[in-house]
Amino acid sequence: MSYTGIGAATVRRLIKEGASVVIADISADAGTALAAELGSHAAFVSCDVRHAHAPICRVLSVLIIKQAQAEIRHGQSLKKLINT
């Protein structure tokens, strides 16, 4: 299933440009499927924007974890480069 809309188009473009993304959507099925379609550079967080503060904490948590994982991968790659 292909997901459409400005959000899906935006994350596809960001990933194409080399970014990692967190998809936040009220639809867990659609968000999970889109993240799976996009691969390891996408994560999904269920988010209902009617609740102002709770969702942003989850989104930020996922962003921090993804950034830390990216930095660890980058650091390991850099270490391999230096040691060769």
PDB file of N, CA, C and O in Angstrom:
ATOM      1  N   MET A   1       0.846  -1.180   0.000  1.00  0.00           N
ATOM      2  CA  MET A   1       0.000   0.000   0.000  1.00  0.00           C
ATOM      3  C   MET A   1       0.890   1.242   0.000  1.00  0.00           C
ATOM      4  O   MET A   1       1.843   1.325   0.775  1.00  0.00           O
ATOM      5  N   SER A   2       0.591   2.174  -0.839  1.00  0.00           N
ATOM      6  CA  SER A   2       1.361   3.409  -0.913  1.00  0.00           C
ATOM      7  C   SER A   2       0.601   4.512  -0.180  1.00  0.00           C
ATOM      8  O   SER A   2      -0.590   4.716  -0.414  1.00  0.00           O
ATOM      9  N   TYR A   3       1.289   5.210   0.695  1.00  0.00           N
ATOM     10  CA  TYR A   3       0.666   6.272   1.466  1.00  0.00           C
ATOM     11  C   TYR A   3       0.904   7.602   0.789  1.00  0.00           C
ATOM     12  O   TYR A   3       2.003   7.889   0.314  1.00  0.00           O
ATOM     13  N   THR A   4      -0.143   8.409   0.750  1.00  0.00           N
ATOM     14  CA  THR A   4      -0.077   9.700   0.073  1.00  0.00           C
ATOM     15  C   THR A   4      -0.317  10.808   1.085  1.00  0.00           C
ATOM     16  O   THR A   4      -0.601  10.549   2.254  1.00  0.00           O
ATOM     17  N   GLY A   5      -0.203  12.007   0.633  1.00  0.00           N
ATOM     18  CA  GLY A   5      -0.421  13.161   1.495  1.00  0.00           C
ATOM     19  C   GLY A   5       0.874  13.917   1.674  1.00  0.00           C
ATOM     20  O   GLY A   5       1.956  13.426   1.355  1.00  0.00           O
ATOM     21  N   ILE A   6       0.740  15.113   2.188  1.00  0.00           N
ATOM     22  CA  ILE A   6       1.904  15.981   2.323  1.00  0.00           C
ATOM     23  C   ILE A   6       2.917  15.424   3.325  1.00  0.00           C
ATOM     24  O   ILE A   6       4.123  15.567   3.123  1.00  0.00           O
ATOM     25  N   GLY A   7       2.444  14.795   4.396  1.00  0.00           N
ATOM     26  CA  GLY A   7       3.361  14.221   5.383  1.00  0.00           C
ATOM     27  C   GLY A   7       4.189  13.094   4.801  1.00  0.00           C
ATOM     28  O   GLY A   7       5.407  13.047   4.976  1.00  0.00           O
ATOM     29  N   ALA A   8       3.515  12.179   4.103  1.00  0.00           N
ATOM     30  CA  ALA A   8       4.222  11.048   3.483  1.00  0.00           C
ATOM     31  C   ALA A   8       5.195  11.543   2.421  1.00  0.00           C
ATOM     32  O   ALA A   8       6.319  11.049   2.326  1.00  0.00           O
ATOM     33  N   ALA A   9       4.773  12.508   1.629  1.00  0.00           N
ATOM     34  CA  ALA A   9       5.653  13.063   0.596  1.00  0.00           C
ATOM     35  C   ALA A   9       6.863  13.746   1.223  1.00  0.00           C
ATOM     36  O   ALA A   9       7.978  13.651   0.711  1.00  0.00           O
ATOM     37  N   THR A  10       6.630  14.432   2.335  1.00  0.00           N
ATOM     38  CA  THR A  10       7.723  15.134   3.008  1.00  0.00           C
ATOM     39  C   THR A  10       8.764  14.159   3.541  1.00  0.00           C
ATOM     40  O   THR A  10       9.961  14.355   3.332  1.00  0.00           O
ATOM     41  N   VAL A  11       8.317  13.103   4.233  1.00  0.00           N
ATOM     42  CA  VAL A  11       9.300  12.168   4.794  1.00  0.00           C
ATOM     43  C   VAL A  11      10.018  11.393   3.699  1.00  0.00           C
ATOM     44  O   VAL A  11      11.200  11.082   3.839  1.00  0.00           O
ATOM     45  N   ARG A  12       9.327  11.079   2.618  1.00  0.00           N
ATOM     46  CA  ARG A  12      10.001  10.408   1.494  1.00  0.00           C
ATOM     47  C   ARG A  12      11.117  11.296   0.933  1.00  0.00           C
ATOM     48  O   ARG A  12      12.219  10.820   0.658  1.00  0.00           O
ATOM     49  N   ARG A  13      10.827  12.568   0.771  1.00  0.00           N
ATOM     50  CA  ARG A  13      11.821  13.505   0.230  1.00  0.00           C
ATOM     51  C   ARG A  13      12.994  13.685   1.192  1.00  0.00           C
ATOM     52  O   ARG A  13      14.151  13.709   0.774  1.00  0.00           O
ATOM     53  N   LEU A  14      12.683  13.810   2.487  1.00  0.00           N
ATOM     54  CA  LEU A  14      13.750  13.976   3.471  1.00  0.00           C
ATOM     55  C   LEU A  14      14.677  12.767   3.483  1.00  0.00           C
ATOM     56  O   LEU A  14      15.897  12.917   3.543  1.00  0.00           O
ATOM     57  N   ILE A  15      14.102  11.575   3.426  1.00  0.00           N
ATOM     58  CA  ILE A  15      14.930  10.365   3.408  1.00  0.00           C
ATOM     59  C   ILE A  15      15.746  10.300   2.127  1.00  0.00           C
ATOM     60  O   ILE A  15      16.914   9.913   2.150  1.00  0.00           O
ATOM     61  N   LYS A  16      15.140  10.674   1.017  1.00  0.00           N
ATOM     62  CA  LYS A  16      15.869  10.702  -0.260  1.00  0.00           C
ATOM     63  C   LYS A  16      17.074  11.635  -0.181  1.00  0.00           C
ATOM     64  O   LYS A  16      18.099  11.389  -0.817  1.00  0.00           O
ATOM     65  N   GLU A  17      16.949  12.710   0.606  1.00  0.00           N
ATOM     66  CA  GLU A  17      18.032  13.676   0.769  1.00  0.00           C
ATOM     67  C   GLU A  17      19.031  13.267   1.850  1.00  0.00           C
ATOM     68  O   GLU A  17      20.007  13.975   2.099  1.00  0.00           O
ATOM     69  N   GLY A  18      18.783  12.111   2.498  1.00  0.00           N
ATOM     70  CA  GLY A  18      19.741  11.599   3.464  1.00  0.00           C
ATOM     71  C   GLY A  18      19.367  11.763   4.926  1.00  0.00           C
ATOM     72  O   GLY A  18      20.167  11.447   5.806  1.00  0.00           O
ATOM     73  N   ALA A  19      18.172  12.249   5.200  1.00  0.00           N
ATOM     74  CA  ALA A  19      17.750  12.474   6.586  1.00  0.00           C
ATOM     75  C   ALA A  19      17.186  11.202   7.219  1.00  0.00           C
ATOM     76  O   ALA A  19      16.811  10.254   6.528  1.00  0.00           O
ATOM     77  N   SER A  20      17.139  11.209   8.523  1.00  0.00           N
ATOM     78  CA  SER A  20      16.370  10.238   9.284  1.00  0.00           C
ATOM     79  C   SER A  20      15.142  10.974   9.789  1.00  0.00           C
ATOM     80  O   SER A  20      15.219  12.155  10.129  1.00  0.00           O
ATOM     81  N   VAL A  21      14.003  10.279   9.841  1.00  0.00           N
ATOM     82  CA  VAL A  21      12.753  10.945  10.196  1.00  0.00           C
ATOM     83  C   VAL A  21      11.995  10.177  11.265  1.00  0.00           C
ATOM     84  O   VAL A  21      12.154   8.966  11.421  1.00  0.00           O
ATOM     85  N   VAL A  22      11.169  10.910  11.994  1.00  0.00           N
ATOM     86  CA  VAL A  22      10.195  10.311  12.892  1.00  0.00           C
ATOM     87  C   VAL A  22       8.824  10.710  12.372  1.00  0.00           C
ATOM     88  O   VAL A  22       8.509  11.893  12.252  1.00  0.00           O
ATOM     89  N   ILE A  23       8.022   9.713  12.068  1.00  0.00           N
ATOM     90  CA  ILE A  23       6.668   9.937  11.576  1.00  0.00           C
ATOM     91  C   ILE A  23       5.740   9.946  12.779  1.00  0.00           C
ATOM     92  O   ILE A  23       5.730   8.995  13.561  1.00  0.00           O
ATOM     93  N   ALA A  24       4.966  11.002  12.937  1.00  0.00           N
ATOM     94  CA  ALA A  24       3.999  11.102  14.026  1.00  0.00           C
ATOM     95  C   ALA A  24       2.613  11.206  13.412  1.00  0.00           C
ATOM     96  O   ALA A  24       2.334  12.127  12.643  1.00  0.00           O
ATOM     97  N   ASP A  25       1.735  10.248  13.757  1.00  0.00           N
ATOM     98  CA  ASP A  25       0.402  10.217  13.167  1.00  0.00           C
ATOM     99  C   ASP A  25      -0.553   9.544  14.136  1.00  0.00           C
ATOM    100  O   ASP A  25      -0.142   8.734  14.967  1.00  0.00           O
ATOM    101  N   ILE A  26      -1.818   9.881  14.026  1.00  0.00           N
ATOM    102  CA  ILE A  26      -2.827   9.257  14.877  1.00  0.00           C
ATOM    103  C   ILE A  26      -3.103   7.813  14.434  1.00  0.00           C
ATOM    104  O   ILE A  26      -3.493   6.978  15.250  1.00  0.00           O
ATOM    105  N   SER A  27      -2.903   7.526  13.163  1.00  0.00           N
ATOM    106  CA  SER A  27      -3.167   6.184  12.635  1.00  0.00           C
ATOM    107  C   SER A  27      -1.938   5.296  12.808  1.00  0.00           C
ATOM    108  O   SER A  27      -0.968   5.400  12.056  1.00  0.00           O
ATOM    109  N   ALA A  28      -1.997   4.428  13.804  1.00  0.00           N
ATOM    110  CA  ALA A  28      -0.861   3.538  14.078  1.00  0.00           C
ATOM    111  C   ALA A  28      -0.599   2.598  12.911  1.00  0.00           C
ATOM    112  O   ALA A  28       0.555   2.342  12.570  1.00  0.00           O
ATOM    113  N   ASP A  29      -1.658   2.081  12.296  1.00  0.00           N
ATOM    114  CA  ASP A  29      -1.471   1.148  11.176  1.00  0.00           C
ATOM    115  C   ASP A  29      -0.771   1.825  10.001  1.00  0.00           C
ATOM    116  O   ASP A  29       0.186   1.285   9.448  1.00  0.00           O
ATOM    117  N   ALA A  30      -1.249   3.002   9.625  1.00  0.00           N
ATOM    118  CA  ALA A  30      -0.666   3.716   8.487  1.00  0.00           C
ATOM    119  C   ALA A  30       0.752   4.171   8.793  1.00  0.00           C
ATOM    120  O   ALA A  30       1.645   4.026   7.957  1.00  0.00           O
ATOM    121  N   GLY A  31       0.965   4.716   9.970  1.00  0.00           N
ATOM    122  CA  GLY A  31       2.293   5.213  10.339  1.00  0.00           C
ATOM    123  C   GLY A  31       3.322   4.108  10.432  1.00  0.00           C
ATOM    124  O   GLY A  31       4.449   4.260   9.961  1.00  0.00           O
ATOM    125  N   THR A  32       2.940   2.995  11.038  1.00  0.00           N
ATOM    126  CA  THR A  32       3.849   1.851  11.156  1.00  0.00           C
ATOM    127  C   THR A  32       4.193   1.297   9.784  1.00  0.00           C
ATOM    128  O   THR A  32       5.347   0.969   9.508  1.00  0.00           O
ATOM    129  N   ALA A  33       3.182   1.194   8.925  1.00  0.00           N
ATOM    130  CA  ALA A  33       3.410   0.671   7.573  1.00  0.00           C
ATOM    131  C   ALA A  33       4.313   1.606   6.765  1.00  0.00           C
ATOM    132  O   ALA A  33       5.203   1.142   6.052  1.00  0.00           O
ATOM    133  N   LEU A  34       4.092   2.909   6.872  1.00  0.00           N
ATOM    134  CA  LEU A  34       4.933   3.862   6.139  1.00  0.00           C
ATOM    135  C   LEU A  34       6.374   3.801   6.633  1.00  0.00           C
ATOM    136  O   LEU A  34       7.308   3.812   5.831  1.00  0.00           O
ATOM    137  N   ALA A  35       6.557   3.738   7.947  1.00  0.00           N
ATOM    138  CA  ALA A  35       7.913   3.640   8.496  1.00  0.00           C
ATOM    139  C   ALA A  35       8.592   2.359   8.010  1.00  0.00           C
ATOM    140  O   ALA A  35       9.776   2.377   7.673  1.00  0.00           O
ATOM    141  N   ALA A  36       7.854   1.252   7.971  1.00  0.00           N
ATOM    142  CA  ALA A  36       8.418  -0.011   7.483  1.00  0.00           C
ATOM    143  C   ALA A  36       8.795   0.105   6.008  1.00  0.00           C
ATOM    144  O   ALA A  36       9.839  -0.392   5.587  1.00  0.00           O
ATOM    145  N   GLU A  37       7.942   0.761   5.232  1.00  0.00           N
ATOM    146  CA  GLU A  37       8.217   0.961   3.805  1.00  0.00           C
ATOM    147  C   GLU A  37       9.493   1.781   3.597  1.00  0.00           C
ATOM    148  O   GLU A  37      10.260   1.523   2.668  1.00  0.00           O
ATOM    149  N   LEU A  38       9.713   2.764   4.463  1.00  0.00           N
ATOM    150  CA  LEU A  38      10.843   3.669   4.299  1.00  0.00           C
ATOM    151  C   LEU A  38      12.153   3.122   4.850  1.00  0.00           C
ATOM    152  O   LEU A  38      13.220   3.625   4.499  1.00  0.00           O
ATOM    153  N   GLY A  39      12.096   2.112   5.699  1.00  0.00           N
ATOM    154  CA  GLY A  39      13.311   1.458   6.155  1.00  0.00           C
ATOM    155  C   GLY A  39      13.901   2.030   7.428  1.00  0.00           C
ATOM    156  O   GLY A  39      13.214   2.671   8.222  1.00  0.00           O
ATOM    157  N   SER A  40      15.188   1.783   7.603  1.00  0.00           N
ATOM    158  CA  SER A  40      15.867   2.058   8.872  1.00  0.00           C
ATOM    159  C   SER A  40      16.022   3.541   9.197  1.00  0.00           C
ATOM    160  O   SER A  40      16.364   3.889  10.327  1.00  0.00           O
ATOM    161  N   HIS A  41      15.782   4.401   8.244  1.00  0.00           N
ATOM    162  CA  HIS A  41      15.907   5.843   8.505  1.00  0.00           C
ATOM    163  C   HIS A  41      14.586   6.476   8.925  1.00  0.00           C
ATOM    164  O   HIS A  41      14.481   7.698   9.029  1.00  0.00           O
ATOM    165  N   ALA A  42      13.566   5.629   9.168  1.00  0.00           N
ATOM    166  CA  ALA A  42      12.263   6.140   9.588  1.00  0.00           C
ATOM    167  C   ALA A  42      11.803   5.406  10.842  1.00  0.00           C
ATOM    168  O   ALA A  42      11.988   4.197  10.982  1.00  0.00           O
ATOM    169  N   ALA A  43      11.208   6.160  11.737  1.00  0.00           N
ATOM    170  CA  ALA A  43      10.603   5.589  12.943  1.00  0.00           C
ATOM    171  C   ALA A  43       9.198   6.160  13.052  1.00  0.00           C
ATOM    172  O   ALA A  43       8.915   7.231  12.515  1.00  0.00           O
ATOM    173  N   PHE A  44       8.318   5.447  13.744  1.00  0.00           N
ATOM    174  CA  PHE A  44       6.942   5.899  13.903  1.00  0.00           C
ATOM    175  C   PHE A  44       6.604   6.076  15.371  1.00  0.00           C
ATOM    176  O   PHE A  44       6.989   5.268  16.216  1.00  0.00           O
ATOM    177  N   VAL A  45       5.870   7.156  15.661  1.00  0.00           N
ATOM    178  CA  VAL A  45       5.338   7.415  16.997  1.00  0.00           C
ATOM    179  C   VAL A  45       3.866   7.744  16.838  1.00  0.00           C
ATOM    180  O   VAL A  45       3.502   8.643  16.080  1.00  0.00           O
ATOM    181  N   SER A  46       3.014   7.010  17.559  1.00  0.00           N
ATOM    182  CA  SER A  46       1.589   7.310  17.550  1.00  0.00           C
ATOM    183  C   SER A  46       1.371   8.640  18.253  1.00  0.00           C
ATOM    184  O   SER A  46       1.852   8.846  19.368  1.00  0.00           O
ATOM    185  N   CYS A  47       0.645   9.542  17.600  1.00  0.00           N
ATOM    186  CA  CYS A  47       0.523  10.901  18.119  1.00  0.00           C
ATOM    187  C   CYS A  47      -0.863  11.451  17.802  1.00  0.00           C
ATOM    188  O   CYS A  47      -1.266  11.502  16.640  1.00  0.00           O
ATOM    189  N   ASP A  48      -1.585  11.859  18.831  1.00  0.00           N
ATOM    190  CA  ASP A  48      -2.883  12.499  18.669  1.00  0.00           C
ATOM    191  C   ASP A  48      -2.698  13.971  19.029  1.00  0.00           C
ATOM    192  O   ASP A  48      -2.545  14.305  20.204  1.00  0.00           O
ATOM    193  N   VAL A  49      -2.710  14.841  18.043  1.00  0.00           N
ATOM    194  CA  VAL A  49      -2.401  16.246  18.271  1.00  0.00           C
ATOM    195  C   VAL A  49      -3.452  16.966  19.114  1.00  0.00           C
ATOM    196  O   VAL A  49      -3.252  18.118  19.500  1.00  0.00           O
ATOM    197  N   ARG A  50      -4.566  16.298  19.402  1.00  0.00           N
ATOM    198  CA  ARG A  50      -5.565  16.915  20.284  1.00  0.00           C
ATOM    199  C   ARG A  50      -5.055  16.999  21.722  1.00  0.00           C
ATOM    200  O   ARG A  50      -5.583  17.769  22.525  1.00  0.00           O
ATOM    201  N   HIS A  51      -4.027  16.207  22.047  1.00  0.00           N
ATOM    202  CA  HIS A  51      -3.426  16.239  23.377  1.00  0.00           C
ATOM    203  C   HIS A  51      -2.090  16.971  23.243  1.00  0.00           C
ATOM    204  O   HIS A  51      -1.123  16.420  22.717  1.00  0.00           O
ATOM    205  N   ALA A  52      -2.047  18.172  23.706  1.00  0.00           N
ATOM    206  CA  ALA A  52      -0.962  19.095  23.383  1.00  0.00           C
ATOM    207  C   ALA A  52       0.436  18.641  23.783  1.00  0.00           C
ATOM    208  O   ALA A  52       1.345  18.743  22.959  1.00  0.00           O
ATOM    209  N   HIS A  53       0.662  18.152  24.982  1.00  0.00           N
ATOM    210  CA  HIS A  53       2.034  17.962  25.441  1.00  0.00           C
ATOM    211  C   HIS A  53       2.536  16.518  25.429  1.00  0.00           C
ATOM    212  O   HIS A  53       3.723  16.294  25.191  1.00  0.00           O
ATOM    213  N   ALA A  54       1.690  15.554  25.672  1.00  0.00           N
ATOM    214  CA  ALA A  54       2.148  14.168  25.778  1.00  0.00           C
ATOM    215  C   ALA A  54       2.822  13.659  24.503  1.00  0.00           C
ATOM    216  O   ALA A  54       3.887  13.050  24.602  1.00  0.00           O
ATOM    217  N   PRO A  55       2.265  13.874  23.328  1.00  0.00           N
ATOM    218  CA  PRO A  55       2.891  13.324  22.117  1.00  0.00           C
ATOM    219  C   PRO A  55       4.281  13.874  21.848  1.00  0.00           C
ATOM    220  O   PRO A  55       5.154  13.137  21.390  1.00  0.00           O
ATOM    221  N   ILE A  56       4.505  15.143  22.118  1.00  0.00           N
ATOM    222  CA  ILE A  56       5.804  15.730  21.784  1.00  0.00           C
ATOM    223  C   ILE A  56       6.919  15.077  22.596  1.00  0.00           C
ATOM    224  O   ILE A  56       8.047  14.961  22.117  1.00  0.00           O
ATOM    225  N   CYS A  57       6.613  14.654  23.812  1.00  0.00           N
ATOM    226  CA  CYS A  57       7.622  13.964  24.614  1.00  0.00           C
ATOM    227  C   CYS A  57       8.029  12.653  23.960  1.00  0.00           C
ATOM    228  O   CYS A  57       9.214  12.321  23.932  1.00  0.00           O
ATOM    229  N   ARG A  58       7.076  11.908  23.438  1.00  0.00           N
ATOM    230  CA  ARG A  58       7.394  10.644  22.756  1.00  0.00           C
ATOM    231  C   ARG A  58       8.185  10.907  21.481  1.00  0.00           C
ATOM    232  O   ARG A  58       9.160  10.213  21.194  1.00  0.00           O
ATOM    233  N   VAL A  59       7.763  11.907  20.721  1.00  0.00           N
ATOM    234  CA  VAL A  59       8.463  12.237  19.471  1.00  0.00           C
ATOM    235  C   VAL A  59       9.902  12.636  19.773  1.00  0.00           C
ATOM    236  O   VAL A  59      10.829  12.159  19.118  1.00  0.00           O
ATOM    237  N   LEU A  60      10.091  13.493  20.744  1.00  0.00           N
ATOM    238  CA  LEU A  60      11.448  13.917  21.095  1.00  0.00           C
ATOM    239  C   LEU A  60      12.292  12.746  21.599  1.00  0.00           C
ATOM    240  O   LEU A  60      13.482  12.669  21.293  1.00  0.00           O
ATOM    241  N   SER A  61      11.702  11.849  22.354  1.00  0.00           N
ATOM    242  CA  SER A  61      12.428  10.669  22.835  1.00  0.00           C
ATOM    243  C   SER A  61      12.931   9.835  21.667  1.00  0.00           C
ATOM    244  O   SER A  61      14.083   9.403  21.656  1.00  0.00           O
ATOM    245  N   VAL A  62      12.072   9.612  20.694  1.00  0.00           N
ATOM    246  CA  VAL A  62      12.476   8.819  19.531  1.00  0.00           C
ATOM    247  C   VAL A  62      13.559   9.553  18.745  1.00  0.00           C
ATOM    248  O   VAL A  62      14.521   8.932  18.292  1.00  0.00           O
ATOM    249  N   LEU A  63      13.414  10.869  18.579  1.00  0.00           N
ATOM    250  CA  LEU A  63      14.436  11.637  17.867  1.00  0.00           C
ATOM    251  C   LEU A  63      15.798  11.533  18.546  1.00  0.00           C
ATOM    252  O   LEU A  63      16.818  11.356  17.881  1.00  0.00           O
ATOM    253  N   ILE A  64      15.806  11.642  19.854  1.00  0.00           N
ATOM    254  CA  ILE A  64      17.065  11.554  20.595  1.00  0.00           C
ATOM    255  C   ILE A  64      17.692  10.176  20.434  1.00  0.00           C
ATOM    256  O   ILE A  64      18.897  10.063  20.211  1.00  0.00           O
ATOM    257  N   ILE A  65      16.887   9.136  20.545  1.00  0.00           N
ATOM    258  CA  ILE A  65      17.399   7.770  20.392  1.00  0.00           C
ATOM    259  C   ILE A  65      17.943   7.561  18.986  1.00  0.00           C
ATOM    260  O   ILE A  65      19.036   7.022  18.818  1.00  0.00           O
ATOM    261  N   LYS A  66      17.181   7.989  17.964  1.00  0.00           N
ATOM    262  CA  LYS A  66      17.636   7.815  16.579  1.00  0.00           C
ATOM    263  C   LYS A  66      18.935   8.581  16.333  1.00  0.00           C
ATOM    264  O   LYS A  66      19.830   8.070  15.659  1.00  0.00           O
ATOM    265  N   GLN A  67      19.053   9.792  16.866  1.00  0.00           N
ATOM    266  CA  GLN A  67      20.274  10.577  16.681  1.00  0.00           C
ATOM    267  C   GLN A  67      21.458   9.896  17.350  1.00  0.00           C
ATOM    268  O   GLN A  67      22.551   9.848  16.787  1.00  0.00           O
ATOM    269  N   ALA A  68      21.243   9.376  18.540  1.00  0.00           N
ATOM    270  CA  ALA A  68      22.326   8.679  19.240  1.00  0.00           C
ATOM    271  C   ALA A  68      22.760   7.454  18.449  1.00  0.00           C
ATOM    272  O   ALA A  68      23.956   7.185  18.337  1.00  0.00           O
ATOM    273  N   GLN A  69      21.810   6.711  17.902  1.00  0.00           N
ATOM    274  CA  GLN A  69      22.154   5.535  17.095  1.00  0.00           C
ATOM    275  C   GLN A  69      22.939   5.956  15.857  1.00  0.00           C
ATOM    276  O   GLN A  69      23.903   5.288  15.480  1.00  0.00           O
ATOM    277  N   ALA A  70      22.542   7.048  15.225  1.00  0.00           N
ATOM    278  CA  ALA A  70      23.252   7.527  14.037  1.00  0.00           C
ATOM    279  C   ALA A  70      24.670   7.947  14.394  1.00  0.00           C
ATOM    280  O   ALA A  70      25.608   7.664  13.648  1.00  0.00           O
ATOM    281  N   GLU A  71      24.831   8.616  15.522  1.00  0.00           N
ATOM    282  CA  GLU A  71      26.168   9.042  15.932  1.00  0.00           C
ATOM    283  C   GLU A  71      27.056   7.850  16.262  1.00  0.00           C
ATOM    284  O   GLU A  71      28.251   7.865  15.967  1.00  0.00           O
ATOM    285  N   ILE A  72      26.485   6.826  16.868  1.00  0.00           N
ATOM    286  CA  ILE A  72      27.258   5.623  17.173  1.00  0.00           C
ATOM    287  C   ILE A  72      27.698   4.950  15.877  1.00  0.00           C
ATOM    288  O   ILE A  72      28.857   4.554  15.746  1.00  0.00           O
ATOM    289  N   ARG A  73      26.777   4.817  14.917  1.00  0.00           N
ATOM    290  CA  ARG A  73      27.139   4.207  13.627  1.00  0.00           C
ATOM    291  C   ARG A  73      28.212   5.032  12.930  1.00  0.00           C
ATOM    292  O   ARG A  73      29.171   4.485  12.386  1.00  0.00           O
ATOM    293  N   HIS A  74      28.046   6.349  12.947  1.00  0.00           N
ATOM    294  CA  HIS A  74      29.022   7.232  12.304  1.00  0.00           C
ATOM    295  C   HIS A  74      30.382   7.109  12.993  1.00  0.00           C
ATOM    296  O   HIS A  74      31.414   7.032  12.327  1.00  0.00           O
ATOM    297  N   GLY A  75      30.379   7.090  14.317  1.00  0.00           N
ATOM    298  CA  GLY A  75      31.621   6.962  15.071  1.00  0.00           C
ATOM    299  C   GLY A  75      32.327   5.646  14.794  1.00  0.00           C
ATOM    300  O   GLY A  75      33.552   5.609  14.680  1.00  0.00           O
ATOM    301  N   GLN A  76      31.566   4.570  14.687  1.00  0.00           N
ATOM    302  CA  GLN A  76      32.161   3.266  14.399  1.00  0.00           C
ATOM    303  C   GLN A  76      32.756   3.247  12.997  1.00  0.00           C
ATOM    304  O   GLN A  76      33.827   2.682  12.777  1.00  0.00           O
ATOM    305  N   SER A  77      32.062   3.861  12.061  1.00  0.00           N
ATOM    306  CA  SER A  77      32.582   3.929  10.686  1.00  0.00           C
ATOM    307  C   SER A  77      33.839   4.765  10.628  1.00  0.00           C
ATOM    308  O   SER A  77      34.797   4.406   9.943  1.00  0.00           O
ATOM    309  N   LEU A  78      33.844   5.876  11.340  1.00  0.00           N
ATOM    310  CA  LEU A  78      35.025   6.744  11.377  1.00  0.00           C
ATOM    311  C   LEU A  78      36.211   6.023  12.009  1.00  0.00           C
ATOM    312  O   LEU A  78      37.339   6.153  11.534  1.00  0.00           O
ATOM    313  N   LYS A  79      35.970   5.274  13.063  1.00  0.00           N
ATOM    314  CA  LYS A  79      37.023   4.528  13.729  1.00  0.00           C
ATOM    315  C   LYS A  79      37.622   3.487  12.769  1.00  0.00           C
ATOM    316  O   LYS A  79      38.838   3.301  12.727  1.00  0.00           O
ATOM    317  N   LYS A  80      36.761   2.819  12.006  1.00  0.00           N
ATOM    318  CA  LYS A  80      37.250   1.836  11.029  1.00  0.00           C
ATOM    319  C   LYS A  80      38.118   2.517   9.982  1.00  0.00           C
ATOM    320  O   LYS A  80      39.160   1.989   9.595  1.00  0.00           O
ATOM    321  N   LEU A  81      37.688   3.693   9.520  1.00  0.00           N
ATOM    322  CA  LEU A  81      38.463   4.429   8.520  1.00  0.00           C
ATOM    323  C   LEU A  81      39.837   4.818   9.044  1.00  0.00           C
ATOM    324  O   LEU A  81      40.841   4.684   8.344  1.00  0.00           O
ATOM    325  N   ILE A  82      39.872   5.296  10.269  1.00  0.00           N
ATOM    326  CA  ILE A  82      41.128   5.735  10.858  1.00  0.00           C
ATOM    327  C   ILE A  82      42.093   4.564  11.078  1.00  0.00           C
ATOM    328  O   ILE A  82      43.304   4.704  10.909  1.00  0.00           O
ATOM    329  N   ASN A  83      41.550   3.433  11.449  1.00  0.00           N
ATOM    330  CA  ASN A  83      42.378   2.269  11.777  1.00  0.00           C
ATOM    331  C   ASN A  83      42.827   1.456  10.568  1.00  0.00           C
ATOM    332  O   ASN A  83      43.535   0.461  10.727  1.00  0.00           O
ATOM    333  N   THR A  84      42.427   1.862   9.358  1.00  0.00           N
ATOM    334  CA  THR A  84      42.853   1.108   8.165  1.00  0.00           C
ATOM    335  C   THR A  84      44.015   1.770   7.482  1.00  0.00           C
ATOM    336  O   THR A  84      44.499   1.273   6.466  1.00  0.00           O
TER     337      THR A  84
END
